[in-house]
């Protein structure tokens, strides 16, 4: 307990004085913590009671009994739900998870940081899927943020000698974009200060989306021929947006943010000032580079193939389920109204089913056994009370039951057409 307590308090303080005094016998008797120090304990939902009742009570009791030992209490204890891996709980003993060292041999750390931050289990359990990781990198970091940076720099180096163009006279579309950029620092800080990290990260990416839309709507490839001053204003504002993105994304993807500041040939500023003009006209830029290379399917398929060697629970084990636990699972009959394949997925179908008084979207891993048209019109059995989950960016609100045959293919469990939609399966 003493060593553990020492480690916890040590985590709070990072001062030179602490590092010099830690370990000395009289340390706990003589060292006083700065009462202005604050810390926030980010925890999982299973540790809420300990970190909000037990641990603070220990600190308060210690402070009361030993007047010199003034240990600080957590300022806040935001608790998240659970993060799972490919639909199952992480398990080191069964090899169900990702080794960080192996991951970093293949991918830049920022890719994982972004994927996790954009999918944090803040209000409900979420999953890390290799395919979704690839999609986040390719469709968001590369195609949205990276594309906005590359197209802006390519245009400037081709038509403006690699220097920040003069802003000049602005039109309404330009003023609207400037106003949009200036509002982002406050908007994002409000999310982060309320511990809504996921919403904040997704909102930052929206600025990159706005930048791409502004670039398209301004048509600099046309104005560079007809009105170069207007083209210059467009690219100037695009650069200010990129500078703001570099600052806002710094807590999430710091290595990539550093690269963006390098090609801007600029240094970070205060958070509240990043939404205004920080790059003067004539400022020399550095050549752009591909910051977010796309991840090929073969690389991801190789990682997914490793999962087959994980020691998951034996299907023939003797673990018994209580009657009460089984009765919590609600099985209902549903009619398949529509089905379609999910892009870039070999196994998943997006399916719309009808229960008695509602329609739902399900994501089912049956695409290798059924074509979309083969499943439409069938009455199937679904688990109707599963928590919603996201697969390949699509929300699934239930699970279709199927039997795995000897050849590995799946056969969906169906019922007669005369069975009413929403009927309970017992």
N, C-alpha and C positions, 0 to 999 in steps of 0.2 A: 504494500500500500504506500509506503514512504517513497520508494523509487518511482512508482507510478505517479504519485502526487507531484513529485519533483519534476517529472517529465512534462506533466500538464502545465504547471506554472512556468516552466522553462520555455514552453511553446509560446506563451504569451509575451515574454520579454525577449528582445533580441539585442539588448544593449551590450556594449563592451564590458561594462561593470559586471553585468550578470555572468558573462562568460568567464571572467577572471575569478569571481567569487564562488561560482557553483562548485560544489564538491567539498568546500571547506566546512569543518564541523560547526562553526559558529554562523554559517551563512543564514540559516533560517531564523536565528535569534536576532540578527543585526540588520538584515536587509529589508528596507521598506519599499513597497512598490509605489510608483507615481500614481496618485489618485486620479489623475486625468487620463490614465491609460484606459482604453476601451477595447473589447474584443467581441466578436460575434462567433458563436459556435454553430457551424453548419453540420447537421446530423441527419441520420436516417430516422424514419418514423418509429422504429422499434426502440430508440434510445430517448424518446421524449421525456418519459418519467424521470429517468436518472438525471438528465441534463437540465431539467427545469425544476426539480424538487430536491433530489438526493444530493447532487453535487453542490448546488448553491447553499443548501443547508450545512454541508460540511465546511464550506468556506466561511459562512456566517458564524458558525460555532467556533471555528479556529480564530477568527478575528476577535470574537468576544472574549475568549479565554486568554489569548496571547496578544496583548495590546500592540506589540511591535509587528506582528504578522498581519499586515493589512492586505489580504488577498482580494483582488477585484472580482466582481460578479460579471457574468456575461451581460452585455448590453441587449442582446437579442439571441434567440435560439430558433432560427428558421429550420424546419424539418421537412425533408423531401420524402417522397414515396420511394419505391424500389426500382432500380435499373436492372433489367434482365438481359439475357444474351440469346438471340435467336429463338425467343419464345420460351426459354427455360431459365431457371435461376442459375447464377454463376456457381460453379463448384470446382474448387481446386483439386480435390481428391479424385474427381471423375474426369478431370481434364476439360471441363466445359467452361471455356473462357478464352481470353487473349493474353499472351505473355507480352508485357510492355516492351521488353528488349527486342523481341522478334518483330513487333509492330514497328518500332522505330528503325529497324534495319530496312524496312520496305517503304515506309511513309513518313512524311514530315510531321512533327508533333502538332503543328497547327491544325492539320486536317482532323485529328481526333478531338482536339480542344473545341473546334467549331461544331463538329457533329454532336458532341456531348452537350455543349452549351445550348444548341438549338433544339435539343430534345430532352432537356432535363426533366426528371420525374417530379415536378413541383407540386402538381395537384392529383396525379394518378401515376400508377406504375407505367414505365415505358420500356422499350427494348432497343438494344443495339443490334442492328442487322447489317451484315456486310454489304448487301445490295443497297440499302439506304445510305450507308457511309459513302459508297461510290456515287450515288445519285446526288448527295449533298455536295460532294467535291465537284463533280462534272457539271451539274445543272445550276449550282448556286455560286460556289467560289470561282469556278472557271468561266462559266457562260454568262454570269451576271457581273460579279465584281471584277474578275480578270478581264473580261471583254470590254467593260467600260474604260478601264485603265489603258488597255492596249490600243483601242481605237482612237482614244484621245491623244496619246503620245505619238502614235503613227502619223496622225494628221498634222500635229504640231511640228514634228521633225521634217515632214515633207514640205510644208507650206510656210512655216514660221521660224526656220533655222534653229529649232530646238529651244526656243525662248518663250516665256510667258507672253502671249499676245496682249495688246492693250485692250482694256474693256470698252472704252468709247461709249457711244450712245446706246442706251438699252431700250428694248421694247417690252411689252407686257409679259411675254413668255419668259424673258430674261429676269425681270423683276420678280415674277412668281417663283422661279427657281431659286433665286437668291434668298427670298423669304423662307422657302422650304428648307434650304440648307441651314439657315441661321436658327431655325426652330428645333433642329435635331439634338444638339447637345443637352438642352433642358429636358426634352422628351425622353431621351435615353437615360439620363441621370435619375429621372423620376422612377423609371422602371427598376433600375439597379438598386436604388435606395429602398425600394419596397421589396427587394429580393425577388423580383420577377425577371430573372436572368434570361430565361428563354424568350419572353416577349421582347425584352430589350434587344437581344441578338437578332431576332427576326425583323425587328423594326429597323435596325442598322442596315440590314440587307435591303430593306425597302428603299433606302436612300440610293443605293446602287441601282436599283430598278428605276427609280425616278431619274437618275442620271442618264441611263440608257434611253429612256423615253424622251427626255429633253434633247439629247443628241439627235435622235431620229426626227423629232418634230421640227428641230431647227434646221435640219438638212444642210450641214456645213459643206458637203460635197457640191451643193448647188451655189451656196452663197460665196464660196471661195472664188467663183468665177464672176458672179454678178455684183457682189457687195462684200469685199474682203474685210471691211471694218466690222460688219455684222458677224461674219464668220469668226473674226478675232474675239468678239465679245462672247460668242457661244463657247469657244474653247477656253477662254479665261475662266468662265463660270464652271465649266467642267473640271478644270484643275482645282478650283476652290472646293468643289464637291469631293474630289479625290483626297485632298488634304484633310478634309473633315472626316472622311471615311477612315483614313489612316489613324487618326487620333481616337475615334470612337471604337474602332476594332482593336485597339492596342491591348486592352485587358483580356481579350478573347484569343486573338491570334498575334501575339507580340512579335514573333519572328517575321511574319509576313508584313506586319505593320512597319517594321524596321526597313524592310526592302522597299516598301512604297515611299517612305520618307527619303530613302537613298535616291530613288529615281526622280523624286521631286527636288532633290538637292536642298532639302530643308530639314529643320529640326522640329520636334514636337513643341506645342505651346500649351498653355493652360487649357483645361477642358472647356471652360466657358467661352474661350476666345477662338476655338477651332472652327466655329461656324461663320466667322467673318472673313474678310479678305486677308490672307496671310502670304500670298505670293504676288509681289509687285510686278508690273509690266517690265519686260526685259530680263527678268530673272532666268538664268541659264539652268536648264534641266539636264538630267542624265538620261542616257538611252534606256528605254524600257526593256524589261525582260519578262519571260513567261513565269509568273509567280505561282500559278496553280496549274501544273500539267494535269491532263486528264488521266484517269486511272482506267486501264484496259480491262475488258471483261475477263480475260484469261488470268489476270492477277487475282481478281476477286474469286473466280471459280476455284483457284488453287487453295485459297483460304477456306472456302466453304467445304472443299473436299476433305480437309483435315478434321472436320467435325465428326466424320464417320468413325474415327478411332476413339472418340470420347467414351468413357465407361459410364453410360447412362444406366438408370435403374433397370434391372432385369425384368422383362415382361412376365416371366414366370415366377417372380418372387412371391413369398407367402404373406406379404403385407395385406392386412384385411381392412376394408373400409367400413366404418360404422353405418348403420341404417340412416342415422340423422345426417351424416355427411352426404350420403348419396341423395337424400331427399332434397338437399339444397340445390342440386342440379336440375334445372327445368328444361325438359326436352319437349319441343313443340313441332307440329307439322307446318311446313311453309311451302308455298308454290313459287317456283322460279319464274320470274317475269322477264328477266333480261340477263345476258351474260356477255362478257367481252374479255379478251386477253389484256393483261397489263404489259405495257411496253417495257422491254428490257428484262422481262422475267419469263423463264421457261416453265415455271411451275404454277404461277398464280393466275386465277381468273377473278375478275370483279363481277359479282353477282347481285342482282336485286331480287329479293324475295318478298312475298306478301304473307303476313300472318292474318289474324282475324280482322283487326282494325288499323293496321299499319304496314308500311313497307320499310324494309331495311336493306342496307348495303353490307354484304359479306365479302371477305377476301378468302378464297379457298385454294388450297394447293393441289388442284386436280387437273391442271391444264395439260399434263402429260398423258392423262387417261381419257379426257373428254374435250371435244371441241365445244366452243360456246353454244352452237346450235343444238348439240346433242343433249344439253342439260335443260334448255328452256322448255317450260311446260311441265316438268317433272315435279312431283310432290315429294319433298325431302324432309328429313328430320334434322333439326338444328338445336344446338345448345343456345337457349334464348337469353340467359342471364349472365353471360360473360361480360367482363369489363371491356369497353371499347379499346381497340389496339390499332396502331398504324403499321401497315406493311407497304413498303415501297411508296410511301407518301399518301396512301389511301387508307381511310378509316374502315375497320371491320367491326361490325356489331353482332357478333355471334359466330358459331362454328357449325359447318355441315358435317354430319357423321358419314363415315365411309369405311368400307372393309378393305384391308390390304390383302391382295391375292398372292399366290405363291410366286408369281413372276414379278412381284413388286408393284404392279399396277393397282389402281384404286377403283372400287365399285361403290358408288354412292348408295346409301340406304334410302329406298323409296317406299311409298305406300300407295294404295289404290286412289284413283282420282275422286272417288266418292267420299273420301275422308275430308272433313271440314278444315279449312285453313285455320291455324291457331290451336288445333286440337292438341291436348296434352298427352304425351307419351309416357306410359307408366310401366 
